[in-house]
Amino acid sequence: DPSIGKLKSLISLDLSYSNNLKELPEEVGELQELKELLLNSIGITKIPISICSLRKLEYLVIESCCSLVEIPLAIGNLSSLKRLDLRCRKSLIEIPSSIGNLSSLEPLDLSYC
């Protein structure tokens, strides 16, 4: 629901195992305090570009999203990102080179991609 963008103080969002979720609303990018976004085993095909405006995001876990084929090119703008988990079961077509800009990144998991 687009009203998720009104949760301005939200720090953690876990949408894991929401099997009926086919896309994330662009309003997710309005969650300026968000530090953790967990998207395990959901049915999305792409991550909205608005996610790249989450300047405080530290943990982005996108594990076992069998339909995910696209990551935004601007993902390298997530300067606070410490953990990126993209274990996507071979559905991901391309990993953006901008991931190289993530200087705070500690673990990067690309298993099964």
C-alpha positions as CSV (number, residue, x, y, z in Angstrom):
1,D,0.0,0.0,0.0
2,P,1.4,3.4,-0.9
3,S,0.5,4.7,2.6
4,I,3.7,3.0,3.8
5,G,5.5,6.2,2.9
6,K,3.8,7.9,5.8
7,L,5.8,5.8,8.4
8,K,8.6,8.4,8.5
9,S,10.1,7.0,11.7
10,L,10.2,3.3,10.7
11,I,13.7,1.8,11.2
12,S,13.1,-1.8,10.1
13,L,10.8,-3.3,7.5
14,D,10.5,-7.0,7.1
15,L,8.4,-8.1,4.1
16,S,9.8,-11.6,4.0
17,Y,7.7,-14.5,2.9
18,S,4.9,-12.2,1.6
19,N,4.2,-14.5,-1.2
20,N,1.5,-12.3,-2.8
21,L,3.7,-9.2,-2.9
22,K,4.6,-8.7,-6.6
23,E,6.1,-5.2,-6.4
24,L,7.2,-2.7,-3.8
25,P,5.6,0.8,-3.9
26,E,7.8,3.7,-4.8
27,E,6.8,5.2,-1.5
28,V,9.3,2.9,0.2
29,G,11.9,5.4,-0.8
30,E,10.2,8.0,1.6
31,L,11.2,5.9,4.7
32,Q,14.2,8.2,5.5
33,E,15.0,6.6,8.9
34,L,14.9,3.0,7.5
35,K,18.1,1.1,8.4
36,E,17.0,-2.5,7.6
37,L,15.0,-3.8,4.7
38,L,14.4,-7.6,4.5
39,L,12.8,-8.9,1.3
40,N,13.3,-12.7,1.6
41,S,11.3,-15.0,-0.6
42,I,8.8,-12.5,-2.1
43,G,7.6,-12.4,-5.7
44,I,9.0,-9.0,-6.9
45,T,10.7,-8.8,-10.3
46,K,12.5,-5.5,-9.6
47,I,13.5,-3.1,-6.8
48,P,12.1,0.4,-7.2
49,I,14.6,3.1,-8.0
50,S,13.2,5.1,-5.0
51,I,15.0,2.7,-2.7
52,C,18.2,4.4,-3.7
53,S,17.2,7.5,-1.7
54,L,17.4,5.6,1.6
55,R,20.5,7.3,2.9
56,K,20.4,5.5,6.3
57,L,19.8,2.0,5.0
58,E,22.5,-0.3,6.4
59,Y,21.1,-3.8,5.7
60,L,19.4,-4.9,2.5
61,V,18.6,-8.5,2.3
62,I,17.0,-9.9,-0.9
63,E,17.3,-13.6,-0.5
64,S,15.5,-16.3,-2.5
65,C,13.5,-13.9,-4.6
66,C,13.1,-16.3,-7.5
67,S,11.4,-13.6,-9.8
68,L,13.9,-10.8,-9.2
69,V,15.7,-9.9,-12.4
70,E,16.6,-6.2,-11.8
71,I,18.5,-4.1,-9.3
72,P,18.5,-0.3,-9.7
73,L,21.7,1.1,-11.3
74,A,21.8,3.7,-8.6
75,I,22.2,1.2,-5.8
76,G,25.7,2.5,-5.4
77,N,24.2,5.7,-3.8
78,L,23.3,3.8,-0.6
79,S,26.4,5.1,1.1
80,S,25.5,3.7,4.6
81,L,24.9,0.1,3.3
82,K,26.9,-2.3,5.4
83,R,25.3,-5.6,4.3
84,L,24.0,-6.6,0.9
85,D,22.6,-10.1,0.4
86,L,21.4,-10.9,-3.1
87,R,21.1,-14.7,-3.0
88,C,18.5,-14.7,-5.8
89,R,18.5,-18.3,-7.2
90,K,19.9,-17.4,-10.7
91,S,17.1,-15.0,-11.7
92,L,19.1,-11.8,-11.5
93,I,20.2,-10.8,-14.9
94,E,22.9,-8.3,-14.0
95,I,24.6,-6.8,-11.0
96,P,25.1,-3.1,-11.4
97,S,28.7,-2.0,-11.4
98,S,27.8,0.9,-9.0
99,I,27.9,-1.7,-6.2
100,G,31.6,-0.9,-6.3
101,N,30.8,2.5,-4.8
102,L,29.5,1.0,-1.6
103,S,32.5,1.8,0.6
104,S,30.9,0.8,3.9
105,L,29.9,-2.6,2.6
106,E,31.2,-5.5,4.7
107,P,29.6,-8.7,3.5
108,L,28.3,-9.0,-0.1
109,D,26.6,-12.3,-0.8
110,L,25.9,-13.1,-4.4
111,S,25.4,-16.8,-3.9
112,Y,23.2,-18.5,-6.6
113,C,23.2,-15.4,-8.8
